[in-house]
Amino acid sequence: MQFLARIKSAARILLKGDTKKNKRNPIPAITPEEVAEIKQFFPREKFFIFGHARSGTTLLMRLIRLHPEVHCNYQAHFFTRQPLLKSLVNTPEVEEWLTRKSNRWNQGRDLSPLVLRAAADFIMERDAIREGKRIVGDKSPSSTIHGQAVRDMHAVYPDAKLVYIVRDGRDVLISERFRNLVEESKFLKIEDKRIIEELRKDQAQFTNGTRSIFTEAVIRRVAKGWVTNLQETEDEGRRLLGENYYGMRYEDLLAHPFDEMQKLWKFLGVQADRSLEKTIVEEMTSNPDEEWQARRNGDISSFLPKGQAGNWARLFTEKDKAVFKEAAGEMLVKWGYEKDLNW
């Protein structure tokens, strides 16, 4: 009976492929040969902009696409937010389909990485063709998946470039906090809602060091996430991408916008002359996020100047400083935001 069962199983596999399983094998990385093949159909150079939320990724996207040869759009979240690009093939059933022996299109290899690459390439290049540009990228904040986002990106785009923008974590905290308060996020707790009401009544208490806009839990959560994001993205970016990885600071972009963009465009393989400087300055005077927040909850949003560096110094209490320093002080020093922990 056991022998007969084996015969039946072998016949079933021969005719229909392998038997069903509960978990698929890891999705293989695309090979150099497959990259060369797919670029015959989608030849444009690709890049991705990562960064912790509220770190200037949107401003960078708006500036980078001012170049006549570079296009960038946003929030595809191919690699940075669930369900992710790989969800298209990340089931045992799809693996069985793309690897079965009777499928003569796969040439004996899992077609999954080619499916992922073709889907993302088409989405990006369709936009680039409309804009008449030869380099195209996506900006998607990478606040939750951190280093895994870099690994997933590299598995599908080993030939692409990664731009990572960093902002002072204290200003990231301020910006994220105000966005949640202005939107009155469904995740706000009772104490958070009490802070909103007190902000509406008397904003002065939140700028003279007597009252914090944070709870300690919020500071620790955001600071920890910021540290993890910087550490993992920087480490994996340099390890996997080498010269195709580019790290930059939001504050440097604010201080020297044309110089920073000129360096970034050079990294992407294009040159920029001074004729773009005026266009950059004009673009930076606009802040769609600030305008949207003013419409949403103006009495609170007006309390914080948007997009500026150093807002934290006006709003942090001594306890806020101590909590953030404990959670993320070393990373501030590493990225040059402080010389030491005596701030």
N, C-alpha and C positions, 0 to 999 in steps of 0.2 A: 504493500500500500504506500509506503514512504517513497519507494522508487517511482511508482506511478505518479505520485504528487509532484515529484521533481521533474518528471517528463512534461507534465501539464504546465508547470511553472515556466520551464524553459521554452515551451512552445508559445506561451502567452507573451513572454518577453520578446521572443523573436518576431511575433506578429504585431504586438502593440507597444513594445518598449518596456522599460523597467516597471516593476510594481510600484504602487503608490506608497509614499512615505509621509511622515508627519512634518518633517523639517527639510528644507532644501539645503544643499551644500553652499558654502560661501560663494558669493558672486565673484567670478574671476576678474582680475584687472585686465583692461584692454592691453593688447600687445603692440609693440612698435610697428609691426607689419599691419595690424588692423588700423592703427592711427593713419598710416600712410595711405591705406585703401580708402578710408572714409573721407580724408581730406581731398580726394579727387572729386567728391560730391559737395563737400562743405569746406571750401578752402580758406575761409576767413580766420585770421588769428583770434584767439579767445583769451579773455581775462575775467577774473572774478574779484569783487571787492567784498572783503569780510571786515567785521568789526563788532564789538559789543554794541548793543542798542544804545542810542543817544550819544554816539561817539563821532558823529559827523559823516556817516556813510552817505546820507542823502545829499548833503552839500557837495561832497566829493563826486558823486554821480552826476550832479547837475553841471559841475565844472569840467569834468573829464570829457563829456560829450560836446563841449563847445568846440573842440578841435574838428576841423573839416574831414579828418580821416577816421575819427573814433566815435563809435556809438555805444551808449550804455543805457540799459533800462533797469527796472528794479523789482525786487521781491519775487523772483521766480522760486527762490528757496529750493534749488535743486539739491543742495547738500546741507542746508542749515536749519530746516524746520520740518518736523513730521508732517506728512507721511514720507517725504523725500523722493527724489527721482527714482531711487532703486526699488521703491515699492511697486513699480511697474512690472518687475520681474521677480520679486522676492517671495515667491510661493513655490511649494513643491510641484504644483501642477504646471506652472509656467516653466520651471526648470525641466520637467519631463518633456514638455512640448519642444523646447528649444535645444534639447540635447538628444532626443530619441534617435536611434540608429536609422530608422526609416525616413527621417527628415534629411534629404540629401543636400539641403541648402547650407547645413551647418558645418560641413567638411570635418566632421568628427569633433567639433569643439562647441562649447556652450556659446550660443549667440547673444546671451544677455548683455555683455558690455557693449556690443555693437548696437543693440536696441536702445540702450540708455544714451549712448553718444549720439546716435542719429536723432533721437527725440529732442535732446537739448540743443543740438546743432541747428535743427530746423527752426525751433522756436526763436533762437537768437538771430540766425542769419536772415530769416524772413523780415525781421525789423530792420536789420542792417541794409538789406537790399532796398527797402523803401526809402531809407535815409541816404543811400548812395555812399556808404562808408565801408571800409575794408577791414576794420578791426572792431570787434564787438565784445561786450561783456555784460555781466549781470552784477548788481549790488544787492546783497541780502545779508542783513545783520546775523551774526553767528553767536548769539548770546547763550544758547542752551546746549549745543552739541560740541562746541569747543574743538579740540583736536580731531575728533572723529570727522568733523566737517572737512578738514584738510585732507584726511586720509581718503574719504569718499570722493572728494574732488579729484585727487591725484589718480585714483583708480580708473576714472573715466577720462580725465584730461591731464595726462602726464606732461603734455606739451604746452599747456596753458600757463598763464602768469597769474599770480595771486598778489593782490594789493591788500594790505592790512593796515587799517587806520586806528590809532590809539588816542584816547582822550583821558585827561586827568580823571581818575576814578571818583574823586570827590565831586567834580562837576557832572560826571555821569550819574552819580547818585542823586544830585539835586535835580537834574533834568528829568530823570526817570520818575522821581517822586512827584514833581509837579505835573507831569503828563498824567499820572494815575489820579492825582487829586482833581485836575481839571476835567478829566473824563469821568470822574467818580466811578472808578473801576468797580466791577462786581466783587473783586477780591479784597476790597477795603474792609478793615475790621472796625469795631465800634470806636476804638481810640482814634483811628484814622479819620473817621467821620466827625469826631469831636474836634480834631485839628482843623478840618475844613470850616466848620462853623466859627471857630475862634479866629481863623484867618479873615473871614468876612467881617468880623466885629472889630478887630484891632490887629493890624499887621505889624505895628511897631514892636510889640513884644517878641516878634520872631527875628528882629534884626538887631536887638540890643543884648543878645546873649542870655536872656532870661527864659526863653521858651524855644523848644526845638520843633521843627516841622516833621521830625522823624520819631519813630519808635526804635528802640535798640535793635529789635528783630529785623527791621527793614534795613538798617545800616549793615548789619552783619551779613544778611542774605545777599545784598547787592555787592558789597565789598568782596565777599568770598567768590561770587560769580565772576566779577571783574578780574580778580587775580587768576582764577583758573583759566579764563578765556585768554588772557595775555600769555600766560605761561605755556599753555598747550598749543595755541596757534603759532606762537613764535618758534617753539621747539620743532613742531611738526613741519611748519613751513620751510624752515631752514634745512631740516633733515631730508625732506622729500623733494623739494623744489630747487634748492640751491640758489643759483643766480636768477631763477624765475620767481623768487619771493622778494617782495618789497614792503618794508615796514615804514610807517610815517606817523607823525603826531599831528593831531587836529590843531593844536595851538600854533605850530609852525605854519600850517596852512593859513590860519587867520592873520598871522604876523607878516608873512611874505607869500601872498597867494600866487603871484605869477612865477616866482622863483621855484616854489614847490611844485606847481603844475608843470613847469618846464622840465624839471627833473623826472616827474612821473611820466610825462609823455615820451621822454627819451627812453625810459625803461620799457615802454610799450612799443618802441621802435619808430616813433615819428618825431619830427622836429617842430618847434613852435617859435615864431618870431614875435616881436613886441606888439604886432598888430592885435594880438589876442588879449593883451593886458587890460585894455579898456573894457572889453567884453566881460572879462572875469570880474572886474570891479563892479560893473553894473549888475551882474548876476548875483554877487554876494550881498548887494543891498536889499535883495528880495528875500523874504523868509516866509514861505507858504505855511510852514508849521505854526509859526507865531500867529499868523492871520487866522488860521483855522482854530487855534486854541482860544483866541479872543472872541470868536463867534460862539464857541462852545460854552465858555465859562469865564467871561472877561474879568469879573471882579477878582478872581484868583490868578488868572494867567498874567495879568498886568503887574503882579507883584514881582515877577522874575524876568529880567532882561534875557531874551532868548539868544542862544548861540554864542554867548560871550565866555571868555576864559576867566576863571577866578571867582565865579559867583559864590562858590562854597565859603570863601573867606568872610563874606557878609552874613552868612546864614548859619554856619556851624557854631554850636555852643562848645564849651570846653569838654563836656562829656561826649558830644558827637566826635570831636577830634580824637579823644582817647580811644573810643570804640573803633573808629575807622583805622587809626594808627595800629592798633593791635591786630586787626584783620588784614590790612593791606599796606602798612607803612613801608615794608621792604620793597614792594613793587613800585611804589612812588619814587623811591630812591633809584631803583634800577632803570626806570625810564626817564630819569632826569627831572622829575617834578619837585623833588626836594634833595638837598645835599645830604641830609641825615634825618634822624627821627625827632630832632628838636624843632618842631614847628607847632 
